[in-house]
Amino acid sequence: MDWTNAITLAGVFLGAATAAYVGYSKRWPAAKPDHPVLTGIGIGYGDKEQQERLIVEVRGCRLALEVLADRRTEEMEDMHKALLERLDRREEQEAQRPRRQPPRRR
């Protein structure tokens, strides 16, 4: 084994071990109080204010998805038109070319 490969493997192992130690020993922040809103509403423990906030957020997501879907649809239509034009041009070029006869089999 080359020294280069040995040093590379040692560096990868040491880096992974360091990352694992830092991830294990670091104190991560506690969950935000907004997280239980979705689970509470799904189970039925959410209050009126939480439900209204959820409805507003879901409406915003729906509108964003509708805009994205419209944009994607327009892009797809443009792509289809471009492909059809390329196919039409190719068919015209092939119609103008003289046809070669296939080689004979003996």
DALIN-V771097 format. One line per field, one symbol per residue. ss: DSSP state (~ for helix, > for strand, _ for the rest). psi: psi as a letter, one per 40 degrees, with the letter a starting at -180 (. if undefined). Layout:
ss->???
psi->???
This chain:
ss->__~~~~~~~~~~~~~~~~~~~~~~~__________~~~~~~~~____~~~~~~~~~~~~~~~~~~~~~~~~~~~~~~~~~~~~~~~~~~~~~~~~~__________
psi->hiddddddddddddddddddddddeihiiiiieededddddddeeiadddddddddddddddddddddddddddddddddddddddddddddddddiihiiiiii.
